[in-house]
Amino acid sequence: MKNLPRHQGWNVERVVPLMAGVVVLLSVALTVAFTPWWLLLTGFVGANLIFYSVAGWCPASLIMEKIGLERASCRIPLDAKQTT
């Protein structure tokens, strides 16, 4: 079996979908227990995920950065590229 990649700690790119999934599951549970109006929260989370995918940030990611969570450093610096 091929070795699976291990994550290198928590960063904004990993926490945003995790938090969104928790909120969606919570809103579904609240919908079942109380009222269908809780599905509006699910729609709000889905809209923010779409915005995060398109723009690269959402309100939750800005808050996470303010409290000190790092962004993933997977970009290659321009001077590190080889031009062969």
PyMOL Python script that loads the backbone (N, CA, C, O; Angstrom):
from pymol import cmd

cmd.read_pdbstr("""\
ATOM      1  N   MET A   1       0.838  -1.184   0.000  1.00  0.00           N
ATOM      2  CA  MET A   1       0.000   0.000   0.000  1.00  0.00           C
ATOM      3  C   MET A   1       0.884   1.249   0.000  1.00  0.00           C
ATOM      4  O   MET A   1       1.854   1.343   0.752  1.00  0.00           O
ATOM      5  N   LYS A   2       0.537   2.172  -0.832  1.00  0.00           N
ATOM      6  CA  LYS A   2       1.290   3.414  -0.949  1.00  0.00           C
ATOM      7  C   LYS A   2       1.160   4.228   0.340  1.00  0.00           C
ATOM      8  O   LYS A   2       0.097   4.257   0.959  1.00  0.00           O
ATOM      9  N   ASN A   3       2.242   4.883   0.735  1.00  0.00           N
ATOM     10  CA  ASN A   3       2.186   5.726   1.925  1.00  0.00           C
ATOM     11  C   ASN A   3       1.281   6.918   1.672  1.00  0.00           C
ATOM     12  O   ASN A   3       1.428   7.621   0.672  1.00  0.00           O
ATOM     13  N   LEU A   4       0.346   7.141   2.581  1.00  0.00           N
ATOM     14  CA  LEU A   4      -0.558   8.267   2.458  1.00  0.00           C
ATOM     15  C   LEU A   4       0.127   9.534   2.966  1.00  0.00           C
ATOM     16  O   LEU A   4       0.915   9.482   3.911  1.00  0.00           O
ATOM     17  N   PRO A   5      -0.174  10.668   2.343  1.00  0.00           N
ATOM     18  CA  PRO A   5       0.461  11.910   2.797  1.00  0.00           C
ATOM     19  C   PRO A   5      -0.050  12.315   4.174  1.00  0.00           C
ATOM     20  O   PRO A   5      -1.229  12.141   4.483  1.00  0.00           O
ATOM     21  N   ARG A   6       0.820  12.841   4.975  1.00  0.00           N
ATOM     22  CA  ARG A   6       0.459  13.342   6.308  1.00  0.00           C
ATOM     23  C   ARG A   6       0.352  14.860   6.233  1.00  0.00           C
ATOM     24  O   ARG A   6       1.107  15.515   5.514  1.00  0.00           O
ATOM     25  N   HIS A   7      -0.584  15.399   6.976  1.00  0.00           N
ATOM     26  CA  HIS A   7      -0.695  16.857   6.967  1.00  0.00           C
ATOM     27  C   HIS A   7       0.386  17.461   7.840  1.00  0.00           C
ATOM     28  O   HIS A   7       0.883  16.828   8.772  1.00  0.00           O
ATOM     29  N   GLN A   8       0.734  18.676   7.528  1.00  0.00           N
ATOM     30  CA  GLN A   8       1.817  19.370   8.207  1.00  0.00           C
ATOM     31  C   GLN A   8       1.268  20.397   9.193  1.00  0.00           C
ATOM     32  O   GLN A   8       1.801  21.503   9.286  1.00  0.00           O
ATOM     33  N   GLY A   9       0.240  20.062   9.911  1.00  0.00           N
ATOM     34  CA  GLY A   9      -0.358  20.983  10.874  1.00  0.00           C
ATOM     35  C   GLY A   9      -1.642  21.588  10.335  1.00  0.00           C
ATOM     36  O   GLY A   9      -2.040  21.342   9.197  1.00  0.00           O
ATOM     37  N   TRP A  10      -2.267  22.371  11.165  1.00  0.00           N
ATOM     38  CA  TRP A  10      -3.533  23.003  10.807  1.00  0.00           C
ATOM     39  C   TRP A  10      -3.262  24.359  10.178  1.00  0.00           C
ATOM     40  O   TRP A  10      -2.468  25.153  10.682  1.00  0.00           O
ATOM     41  N   ASN A  11      -3.939  24.605   9.068  1.00  0.00           N
ATOM     42  CA  ASN A  11      -3.852  25.902   8.419  1.00  0.00           C
ATOM     43  C   ASN A  11      -5.251  26.315   7.967  1.00  0.00           C
ATOM     44  O   ASN A  11      -6.197  25.532   8.054  1.00  0.00           O
ATOM     45  N   VAL A  12      -5.371  27.526   7.495  1.00  0.00           N
ATOM     46  CA  VAL A  12      -6.676  28.069   7.107  1.00  0.00           C
ATOM     47  C   VAL A  12      -7.345  27.187   6.054  1.00  0.00           C
ATOM     48  O   VAL A  12      -8.552  26.951   6.119  1.00  0.00           O
ATOM     49  N   GLU A  13      -6.570  26.703   5.090  1.00  0.00           N
ATOM     50  CA  GLU A  13      -7.130  25.901   3.997  1.00  0.00           C
ATOM     51  C   GLU A  13      -7.715  24.574   4.477  1.00  0.00           C
ATOM     52  O   GLU A  13      -8.568  23.999   3.800  1.00  0.00           O
ATOM     53  N   ARG A  14      -7.279  24.087   5.614  1.00  0.00           N
ATOM     54  CA  ARG A  14      -7.829  22.845   6.169  1.00  0.00           C
ATOM     55  C   ARG A  14      -8.971  23.114   7.140  1.00  0.00           C
ATOM     56  O   ARG A  14      -9.908  22.321   7.226  1.00  0.00           O
ATOM     57  N   VAL A  15      -8.904  24.218   7.867  1.00  0.00           N
ATOM     58  CA  VAL A  15      -9.895  24.487   8.912  1.00  0.00           C
ATOM     59  C   VAL A  15     -11.205  25.015   8.337  1.00  0.00           C
ATOM     60  O   VAL A  15     -12.269  24.723   8.884  1.00  0.00           O
ATOM     61  N   VAL A  16     -11.159  25.791   7.241  1.00  0.00           N
ATOM     62  CA  VAL A  16     -12.391  26.349   6.663  1.00  0.00           C
ATOM     63  C   VAL A  16     -13.373  25.245   6.271  1.00  0.00           C
ATOM     64  O   VAL A  16     -14.528  25.313   6.693  1.00  0.00           O
ATOM     65  N   PRO A  17     -12.983  24.221   5.482  1.00  0.00           N
ATOM     66  CA  PRO A  17     -13.950  23.173   5.158  1.00  0.00           C
ATOM     67  C   PRO A  17     -14.357  22.337   6.378  1.00  0.00           C
ATOM     68  O   PRO A  17     -15.492  21.867   6.460  1.00  0.00           O
ATOM     69  N   LEU A  18     -13.427  22.154   7.324  1.00  0.00           N
ATOM     70  CA  LEU A  18     -13.769  21.414   8.541  1.00  0.00           C
ATOM     71  C   LEU A  18     -14.856  22.137   9.322  1.00  0.00           C
ATOM     72  O   LEU A  18     -15.841  21.526   9.736  1.00  0.00           O
ATOM     73  N   MET A  19     -14.675  23.440   9.522  1.00  0.00           N
ATOM     74  CA  MET A  19     -15.659  24.223  10.247  1.00  0.00           C
ATOM     75  C   MET A  19     -16.988  24.266   9.495  1.00  0.00           C
ATOM     76  O   MET A  19     -18.051  24.203  10.112  1.00  0.00           O
ATOM     77  N   ALA A  20     -16.936  24.372   8.173  1.00  0.00           N
ATOM     78  CA  ALA A  20     -18.162  24.389   7.370  1.00  0.00           C
ATOM     79  C   ALA A  20     -18.917  23.071   7.513  1.00  0.00           C
ATOM     80  O   ALA A  20     -20.141  23.073   7.648  1.00  0.00           O
ATOM     81  N   GLY A  21     -18.211  21.956   7.486  1.00  0.00           N
ATOM     82  CA  GLY A  21     -18.863  20.660   7.644  1.00  0.00           C
ATOM     83  C   GLY A  21     -19.533  20.509   8.998  1.00  0.00           C
ATOM     84  O   GLY A  21     -20.636  19.970   9.092  1.00  0.00           O
ATOM     85  N   VAL A  22     -18.874  20.979  10.043  1.00  0.00           N
ATOM     86  CA  VAL A  22     -19.457  20.906  11.390  1.00  0.00           C
ATOM     87  C   VAL A  22     -20.720  21.758  11.472  1.00  0.00           C
ATOM     88  O   VAL A  22     -21.722  21.322  12.038  1.00  0.00           O
ATOM     89  N   VAL A  23     -20.682  22.967  10.914  1.00  0.00           N
ATOM     90  CA  VAL A  23     -21.844  23.850  10.959  1.00  0.00           C
ATOM     91  C   VAL A  23     -22.995  23.277  10.137  1.00  0.00           C
ATOM     92  O   VAL A  23     -24.151  23.384  10.547  1.00  0.00           O
ATOM     93  N   VAL A  24     -22.705  22.674   8.986  1.00  0.00           N
ATOM     94  CA  VAL A  24     -23.758  22.067   8.168  1.00  0.00           C
ATOM     95  C   VAL A  24     -24.416  20.910   8.918  1.00  0.00           C
ATOM     96  O   VAL A  24     -25.642  20.812   8.951  1.00  0.00           O
ATOM     97  N   LEU A  25     -23.612  20.037   9.519  1.00  0.00           N
ATOM     98  CA  LEU A  25     -24.192  18.931  10.287  1.00  0.00           C
ATOM     99  C   LEU A  25     -25.008  19.439  11.470  1.00  0.00           C
ATOM    100  O   LEU A  25     -26.067  18.890  11.778  1.00  0.00           O
ATOM    101  N   LEU A  26     -24.524  20.475  12.128  1.00  0.00           N
ATOM    102  CA  LEU A  26     -25.262  21.061  13.246  1.00  0.00           C
ATOM    103  C   LEU A  26     -26.585  21.653  12.773  1.00  0.00           C
ATOM    104  O   LEU A  26     -27.608  21.481  13.436  1.00  0.00           O
ATOM    105  N   SER A  27     -26.580  22.346  11.640  1.00  0.00           N
ATOM    106  CA  SER A  27     -27.820  22.946  11.137  1.00  0.00           C
ATOM    107  C   SER A  27     -28.818  21.883  10.697  1.00  0.00           C
ATOM    108  O   SER A  27     -30.025  22.081  10.837  1.00  0.00           O
ATOM    109  N   VAL A  28     -28.341  20.757  10.168  1.00  0.00           N
ATOM    110  CA  VAL A  28     -29.250  19.662   9.806  1.00  0.00           C
ATOM    111  C   VAL A  28     -29.884  19.075  11.065  1.00  0.00           C
ATOM    112  O   VAL A  28     -31.083  18.794  11.089  1.00  0.00           O
ATOM    113  N   ALA A  29     -29.079  18.893  12.110  1.00  0.00           N
ATOM    114  CA  ALA A  29     -29.621  18.373  13.371  1.00  0.00           C
ATOM    115  C   ALA A  29     -30.645  19.340  13.958  1.00  0.00           C
ATOM    116  O   ALA A  29     -31.683  18.909  14.460  1.00  0.00           O
ATOM    117  N   LEU A  30     -30.364  20.637  13.900  1.00  0.00           N
ATOM    118  CA  LEU A  30     -31.312  21.627  14.399  1.00  0.00           C
ATOM    119  C   LEU A  30     -32.580  21.665  13.560  1.00  0.00           C
ATOM    120  O   LEU A  30     -33.665  21.906  14.090  1.00  0.00           O
ATOM    121  N   THR A  31     -32.457  21.429  12.252  1.00  0.00           N
ATOM    122  CA  THR A  31     -33.627  21.369  11.375  1.00  0.00           C
ATOM    123  C   THR A  31     -34.521  20.204  11.757  1.00  0.00           C
ATOM    124  O   THR A  31     -35.740  20.348  11.839  1.00  0.00           O
ATOM    125  N   VAL A  32     -33.914  19.051  11.989  1.00  0.00           N
ATOM    126  CA  VAL A  32     -34.693  17.862  12.356  1.00  0.00           C
ATOM    127  C   VAL A  32     -35.352  18.055  13.726  1.00  0.00           C
ATOM    128  O   VAL A  32     -36.498  17.654  13.929  1.00  0.00           O
ATOM    129  N   ALA A  33     -34.629  18.664  14.656  1.00  0.00           N
ATOM    130  CA  ALA A  33     -35.126  18.793  16.021  1.00  0.00           C
ATOM    131  C   ALA A  33     -36.128  19.932  16.193  1.00  0.00           C
ATOM    132  O   ALA A  33     -37.056  19.816  16.994  1.00  0.00           O
ATOM    133  N   PHE A  34     -35.957  21.029  15.457  1.00  0.00           N
ATOM    134  CA  PHE A  34     -36.781  22.205  15.743  1.00  0.00           C
ATOM    135  C   PHE A  34     -37.591  22.689  14.557  1.00  0.00           C
ATOM    136  O   PHE A  34     -38.804  22.485  14.512  1.00  0.00           O
ATOM    137  N   THR A  35     -36.938  23.326  13.597  1.00  0.00           N
ATOM    138  CA  THR A  35     -37.675  23.963  12.504  1.00  0.00           C
ATOM    139  C   THR A  35     -36.843  23.956  11.219  1.00  0.00           C
ATOM    140  O   THR A  35     -35.614  24.018  11.275  1.00  0.00           O
ATOM    141  N   PRO A  36     -37.501  23.883  10.077  1.00  0.00           N
ATOM    142  CA  PRO A  36     -36.780  23.918   8.804  1.00  0.00           C
ATOM    143  C   PRO A  36     -36.053  25.237   8.523  1.00  0.00           C
ATOM    144  O   PRO A  36     -35.236  25.296   7.604  1.00  0.00           O
ATOM    145  N   TRP A  37     -36.324  26.268   9.275  1.00  0.00           N
ATOM    146  CA  TRP A  37     -35.656  27.550   9.074  1.00  0.00           C
ATOM    147  C   TRP A  37     -34.156  27.442   9.285  1.00  0.00           C
ATOM    148  O   TRP A  37     -33.408  28.285   8.789  1.00  0.00           O
ATOM    149  N   TRP A  38     -33.698  26.428  10.007  1.00  0.00           N
ATOM    150  CA  TRP A  38     -32.255  26.241  10.218  1.00  0.00           C
ATOM    151  C   TRP A  38     -31.527  25.901   8.922  1.00  0.00           C
ATOM    152  O   TRP A  38     -30.301  26.001   8.861  1.00  0.00           O
ATOM    153  N   LEU A  39     -32.265  25.501   7.881  1.00  0.00           N
ATOM    154  CA  LEU A  39     -31.624  25.221   6.593  1.00  0.00           C
ATOM    155  C   LEU A  39     -31.053  26.490   5.958  1.00  0.00           C
ATOM    156  O   LEU A  39     -30.200  26.411   5.074  1.00  0.00           O
ATOM    157  N   LEU A  40     -31.516  27.649   6.400  1.00  0.00           N
ATOM    158  CA  LEU A  40     -30.923  28.899   5.924  1.00  0.00           C
ATOM    159  C   LEU A  40     -29.453  28.975   6.313  1.00  0.00           C
ATOM    160  O   LEU A  40     -28.641  29.504   5.554  1.00  0.00           O
ATOM    161  N   LEU A  41     -29.103  28.455   7.484  1.00  0.00           N
ATOM    162  CA  LEU A  41     -27.707  28.419   7.899  1.00  0.00           C
ATOM    163  C   LEU A  41     -26.883  27.542   6.958  1.00  0.00           C
ATOM    164  O   LEU A  41     -25.751  27.884   6.616  1.00  0.00           O
ATOM    165  N   THR A  42     -27.449  26.420   6.544  1.00  0.00           N
ATOM    166  CA  THR A  42     -26.772  25.540   5.591  1.00  0.00           C
ATOM    167  C   THR A  42     -26.523  26.274   4.271  1.00  0.00           C
ATOM    168  O   THR A  42     -25.439  26.177   3.697  1.00  0.00           O
ATOM    169  N   GLY A  43     -27.523  27.000   3.799  1.00  0.00           N
ATOM    170  CA  GLY A  43     -27.364  27.783   2.574  1.00  0.00           C
ATOM    171  C   GLY A  43     -26.311  28.867   2.711  1.00  0.00           C
ATOM    172  O   GLY A  43     -25.548  29.111   1.776  1.00  0.00           O
ATOM    173  N   PHE A  44     -26.259  29.525   3.871  1.00  0.00           N
ATOM    174  CA  PHE A  44     -25.255  30.550   4.128  1.00  0.00           C
ATOM    175  C   PHE A  44     -23.853  29.953   4.101  1.00  0.00           C
ATOM    176  O   PHE A  44     -22.941  30.543   3.523  1.00  0.00           O
ATOM    177  N   VAL A  45     -23.675  28.792   4.718  1.00  0.00           N
ATOM    178  CA  VAL A  45     -22.371  28.127   4.728  1.00  0.00           C
ATOM    179  C   VAL A  45     -21.980  27.718   3.311  1.00  0.00           C
ATOM    180  O   VAL A  45     -20.828  27.895   2.915  1.00  0.00           O
ATOM    181  N   GLY A  46     -22.922  27.173   2.544  1.00  0.00           N
ATOM    182  CA  GLY A  46     -22.634  26.794   1.159  1.00  0.00           C
ATOM    183  C   GLY A  46     -22.229  27.986   0.306  1.00  0.00           C
ATOM    184  O   GLY A  46     -21.308  27.888  -0.504  1.00  0.00           O
ATOM    185  N   ALA A  47     -22.915  29.114   0.485  1.00  0.00           N
ATOM    186  CA  ALA A  47     -22.567  30.328  -0.261  1.00  0.00           C
ATOM    187  C   ALA A  47     -21.165  30.812   0.110  1.00  0.00           C
ATOM    188  O   ALA A  47     -20.407  31.244  -0.758  1.00  0.00           O
ATOM    189  N   ASN A  48     -20.824  30.740   1.387  1.00  0.00           N
ATOM    190  CA  ASN A  48     -19.484  31.147   1.814  1.00  0.00           C
ATOM    191  C   ASN A  48     -18.411  30.207   1.272  1.00  0.00           C
ATOM    192  O   ASN A  48     -17.315  30.662   0.944  1.00  0.00           O
ATOM    193  N   LEU A  49     -18.693  28.922   1.170  1.00  0.00           N
ATOM    194  CA  LEU A  49     -17.722  27.984   0.589  1.00  0.00           C
ATOM    195  C   LEU A  49     -17.490  28.277  -0.889  1.00  0.00           C
ATOM    196  O   LEU A  49     -16.359  28.208  -1.370  1.00  0.00           O
ATOM    197  N   ILE A  50     -18.559  28.602  -1.605  1.00  0.00           N
ATOM    198  CA  ILE A  50     -18.412  28.970  -3.015  1.00  0.00           C
ATOM    199  C   ILE A  50     -17.588  30.249  -3.137  1.00  0.00           C
ATOM    200  O   ILE A  50     -16.694  30.333  -3.978  1.00  0.00           O
ATOM    201  N   PHE A  51     -17.884  31.241  -2.305  1.00  0.00           N
ATOM    202  CA  PHE A  51     -17.132  32.489  -2.320  1.00  0.00           C
ATOM    203  C   PHE A  51     -15.669  32.241  -1.977  1.00  0.00           C
ATOM    204  O   PHE A  51     -14.779  32.826  -2.594  1.00  0.00           O
ATOM    205  N   TYR A  52     -15.414  31.375  -0.994  1.00  0.00           N
ATOM    206  CA  TYR A  52     -14.046  31.043  -0.600  1.00  0.00           C
ATOM    207  C   TYR A  52     -13.291  30.382  -1.760  1.00  0.00           C
ATOM    208  O   TYR A  52     -12.110  30.659  -1.968  1.00  0.00           O
ATOM    209  N   SER A  53     -13.963  29.522  -2.503  1.00  0.00           N
ATOM    210  CA  SER A  53     -13.322  28.855  -3.635  1.00  0.00           C
ATOM    211  C   SER A  53     -12.991  29.836  -4.758  1.00  0.00           C
ATOM    212  O   SER A  53     -11.951  29.714  -5.405  1.00  0.00           O
ATOM    213  N   VAL A  54     -13.865  30.796  -4.986  1.00  0.00           N
ATOM    214  CA  VAL A  54     -13.665  31.747  -6.076  1.00  0.00           C
ATOM    215  C   VAL A  54     -12.687  32.856  -5.690  1.00  0.00           C
ATOM    216  O   VAL A  54     -11.773  33.173  -6.451  1.00  0.00           O
ATOM    217  N   ALA A  55     -12.878  33.441  -4.513  1.00  0.00           N
ATOM    218  CA  ALA A  55     -12.101  34.613  -4.118  1.00  0.00           C
ATOM    219  C   ALA A  55     -10.844  34.270  -3.326  1.00  0.00           C
ATOM    220  O   ALA A  55      -9.904  35.064  -3.291  1.00  0.00           O
ATOM    221  N   GLY A  56     -10.813  33.110  -2.695  1.00  0.00           N
ATOM    222  CA  GLY A  56      -9.652  32.737  -1.895  1.00  0.00           C
ATOM    223  C   GLY A  56      -9.728  33.187  -0.457  1.00  0.00           C
ATOM    224  O   GLY A  56      -8.786  32.975   0.306  1.00  0.00           O
ATOM    225  N   TRP A  57     -10.835  33.806  -0.066  1.00  0.00           N
ATOM    226  CA  TRP A  57     -11.031  34.203   1.327  1.00  0.00           C
ATOM    227  C   TRP A  57     -12.529  34.239   1.622  1.00  0.00           C
ATOM    228  O   TRP A  57     -13.349  34.344   0.709  1.00  0.00           O
ATOM    229  N   CYS A  58     -12.867  34.154   2.872  1.00  0.00           N
ATOM    230  CA  CYS A  58     -14.236  34.309   3.348  1.00  0.00           C
ATOM    231  C   CYS A  58     -14.150  34.938   4.738  1.00  0.00           C
ATOM    232  O   CYS A  58     -13.056  35.016   5.295  1.00  0.00           O
ATOM    233  N   PRO A  59     -15.256  35.385   5.311  1.00  0.00           N
ATOM    234  CA  PRO A  59     -15.181  36.001   6.638  1.00  0.00           C
ATOM    235  C   PRO A  59     -14.523  35.098   7.683  1.00  0.00           C
ATOM    236  O   PRO A  59     -13.765  35.580   8.525  1.00  0.00           O
ATOM    237  N   ALA A  60     -14.803  33.815   7.636  1.00  0.00           N
ATOM    238  CA  ALA A  60     -14.203  32.897   8.612  1.00  0.00           C
ATOM    239  C   ALA A  60     -12.685  32.810   8.431  1.00  0.00           C
ATOM    240  O   ALA A  60     -11.951  32.748   9.417  1.00  0.00           O
ATOM    241  N   SER A  61     -12.212  32.806   7.193  1.00  0.00           N
ATOM    242  CA  SER A  61     -10.763  32.714   6.970  1.00  0.00           C
ATOM    243  C   SER A  61     -10.050  33.971   7.454  1.00  0.00           C
ATOM    244  O   SER A  61      -8.922  33.892   7.941  1.00  0.00           O
ATOM    245  N   LEU A  62     -10.696  35.134   7.326  1.00  0.00           N
ATOM    246  CA  LEU A  62     -10.092  36.369   7.829  1.00  0.00           C
ATOM    247  C   LEU A  62      -9.978  36.331   9.349  1.00  0.00           C
ATOM    248  O   LEU A  62      -8.973  36.766   9.909  1.00  0.00           O
ATOM    249  N   ILE A  63     -11.008  35.812  10.015  1.00  0.00           N
ATOM    250  CA  ILE A  63     -10.968  35.693  11.476  1.00  0.00           C
ATOM    251  C   ILE A  63      -9.882  34.712  11.890  1.00  0.00           C
ATOM    252  O   ILE A  63      -9.151  34.960  12.849  1.00  0.00           O
ATOM    253  N   MET A  64      -9.772  33.602  11.171  1.00  0.00           N
ATOM    254  CA  MET A  64      -8.742  32.608  11.501  1.00  0.00           C
ATOM    255  C   MET A  64      -7.341  33.194  11.369  1.00  0.00           C
ATOM    256  O   MET A  64      -6.468  32.909  12.188  1.00  0.00           O
ATOM    257  N   GLU A  65      -7.126  34.004  10.350  1.00  0.00           N
ATOM    258  CA  GLU A  65      -5.820  34.646  10.185  1.00  0.00           C
ATOM    259  C   GLU A  65      -5.560  35.647  11.312  1.00  0.00           C
ATOM    260  O   GLU A  65      -4.433  35.761  11.793  1.00  0.00           O
ATOM    261  N   LYS A  66      -6.600  36.373  11.733  1.00  0.00           N
ATOM    262  CA  LYS A  66      -6.445  37.349  12.805  1.00  0.00           C
ATOM    263  C   LYS A  66      -6.049  36.676  14.122  1.00  0.00           C
ATOM    264  O   LYS A  66      -5.305  37.258  14.911  1.00  0.00           O
ATOM    265  N   ILE A  67      -6.540  35.449  14.367  1.00  0.00           N
ATOM    266  CA  ILE A  67      -6.202  34.770  15.619  1.00  0.00           C
ATOM    267  C   ILE A  67      -4.885  34.007  15.514  1.00  0.00           C
ATOM    268  O   ILE A  67      -4.451  33.378  16.480  1.00  0.00           O
ATOM    269  N   GLY A  68      -4.244  34.061  14.334  1.00  0.00           N
ATOM    270  CA  GLY A  68      -2.901  33.514  14.212  1.00  0.00           C
ATOM    271  C   GLY A  68      -2.757  32.221  13.426  1.00  0.00           C
ATOM    272  O   GLY A  68      -1.664  31.657  13.384  1.00  0.00           O
ATOM    273  N   LEU A  69      -3.820  31.734  12.805  1.00  0.00           N
ATOM    274  CA  LEU A  69      -3.717  30.517  12.002  1.00  0.00           C
ATOM    275  C   LEU A  69      -3.015  30.853  10.692  1.00  0.00           C
ATOM    276  O   LEU A  69      -3.343  31.845  10.042  1.00  0.00           O
ATOM    277  N   GLU A  70      -2.061  30.034  10.313  1.00  0.00           N
ATOM    278  CA  GLU A  70      -1.252  30.287   9.111  1.00  0.00           C
ATOM    279  C   GLU A  70      -1.979  29.831   7.851  1.00  0.00           C
ATOM    280  O   GLU A  70      -2.851  28.963   7.894  1.00  0.00           O
ATOM    281  N   ARG A  71      -1.601  30.432   6.738  1.00  0.00           N
ATOM    282  CA  ARG A  71      -2.033  29.957   5.419  1.00  0.00           C
ATOM    283  C   ARG A  71      -1.084  28.856   4.965  1.00  0.00           C
ATOM    284  O   ARG A  71       0.060  28.795   5.415  1.00  0.00           O
ATOM    285  N   ALA A  72      -1.553  27.991   4.081  1.00  0.00           N
ATOM    286  CA  ALA A  72      -0.690  26.935   3.538  1.00  0.00           C
ATOM    287  C   ALA A  72       0.406  27.574   2.695  1.00  0.00           C
ATOM    288  O   ALA A  72       0.150  28.518   1.947  1.00  0.00           O
ATOM    289  N   SER A  73       1.614  27.064   2.817  1.00  0.00           N
ATOM    290  CA  SER A  73       2.727  27.631   2.058  1.00  0.00           C
ATOM    291  C   SER A  73       3.117  26.665   0.939  1.00  0.00           C
ATOM    292  O   SER A  73       4.211  26.099   0.947  1.00  0.00           O
ATOM    293  N   CYS A  74       2.218  26.486  -0.012  1.00  0.00           N
ATOM    294  CA  CYS A  74       2.479  25.541  -1.095  1.00  0.00           C
ATOM    295  C   CYS A  74       2.860  26.255  -2.392  1.00  0.00           C
ATOM    296  O   CYS A  74       3.006  25.607  -3.429  1.00  0.00           O
ATOM    297  N   ARG A  75       3.019  27.548  -2.350  1.00  0.00           N
ATOM    298  CA  ARG A  75       3.396  28.278  -3.551  1.00  0.00           C
ATOM    299  C   ARG A  75       4.909  28.256  -3.717  1.00  0.00           C
ATOM    300  O   ARG A  75       5.651  28.307  -2.736  1.00  0.00           O
ATOM    301  N   ILE A  76       5.359  28.180  -4.958  1.00  0.00           N
ATOM    302  CA  ILE A  76       6.776  28.196  -5.270  1.00  0.00           C
ATOM    303  C   ILE A  76       7.186  29.633  -5.524  1.00  0.00           C
ATOM    304  O   ILE A  76       6.579  30.302  -6.361  1.00  0.00           O
ATOM    305  N   PRO A  77       8.198  30.126  -4.828  1.00  0.00           N
ATOM    306  CA  PRO A  77       8.661  31.490  -5.095  1.00  0.00           C
ATOM    307  C   PRO A  77       9.163  31.628  -6.535  1.00  0.00           C
ATOM    308  O   PRO A  77       9.690  30.675  -7.109  1.00  0.00           O
ATOM    309  N   LEU A  78       8.995  32.817  -7.108  1.00  0.00           N
ATOM    310  CA  LEU A  78       9.390  33.030  -8.499  1.00  0.00           C
ATOM    311  C   LEU A  78      10.878  32.800  -8.724  1.00  0.00           C
ATOM    312  O   LEU A  78      11.265  32.291  -9.775  1.00  0.00           O
ATOM    313  N   ASP A  79      11.728  33.166  -7.756  1.00  0.00           N
ATOM    314  CA  ASP A  79      13.157  33.003  -7.946  1.00  0.00           C
ATOM    315  C   ASP A  79      13.622  31.556  -7.787  1.00  0.00           C
ATOM    316  O   ASP A  79      14.768  31.243  -8.109  1.00  0.00           O
ATOM    317  N   ALA A  80      12.757  30.675  -7.299  1.00  0.00           N
ATOM    318  CA  ALA A  80      13.130  29.282  -7.094  1.00  0.00           C
ATOM    319  C   ALA A  80      12.846  28.411  -8.326  1.00  0.00           C
ATOM    320  O   ALA A  80      13.272  27.257  -8.369  1.00  0.00           O
ATOM    321  N   LYS A  81      12.138  28.942  -9.319  1.00  0.00           N
ATOM    322  CA  LYS A  81      11.837  28.182 -10.519  1.00  0.00           C
ATOM    323  C   LYS A  81      13.095  27.988 -11.368  1.00  0.00           C
ATOM    324  O   LYS A  81      13.928  28.883 -11.509  1.00  0.00           O
ATOM    325  N   GLN A  82      13.192  26.798 -11.916  1.00  0.00           N
ATOM    326  CA  GLN A  82      14.320  26.545 -12.812  1.00  0.00           C
ATOM    327  C   GLN A  82      13.914  26.858 -14.235  1.00  0.00           C
ATOM    328  O   GLN A  82      12.807  26.525 -14.658  1.00  0.00           O
ATOM    329  N   THR A  83      14.782  27.482 -14.958  1.00  0.00           N
ATOM    330  CA  THR A  83      14.486  27.869 -16.336  1.00  0.00           C
ATOM    331  C   THR A  83      15.343  27.063 -17.302  1.00  0.00           C
ATOM    332  O   THR A  83      16.078  27.633 -18.109  1.00  0.00           O
ATOM    333  N   THR A  84      15.252  25.741 -17.221  1.00  0.00           N
ATOM    334  CA  THR A  84      16.052  24.914 -18.115  1.00  0.00           C
ATOM    335  C   THR A  84      15.238  24.401 -19.253  1.00  0.00           C
ATOM    336  O   THR A  84      15.756  23.683 -20.107  1.00  0.00           O
TER     337      THR A  84
END
""", "prot")
cmd.dss("prot")
cmd.show_as("cartoon", "prot")
cmd.util.cbc("prot")
cmd.orient("prot")
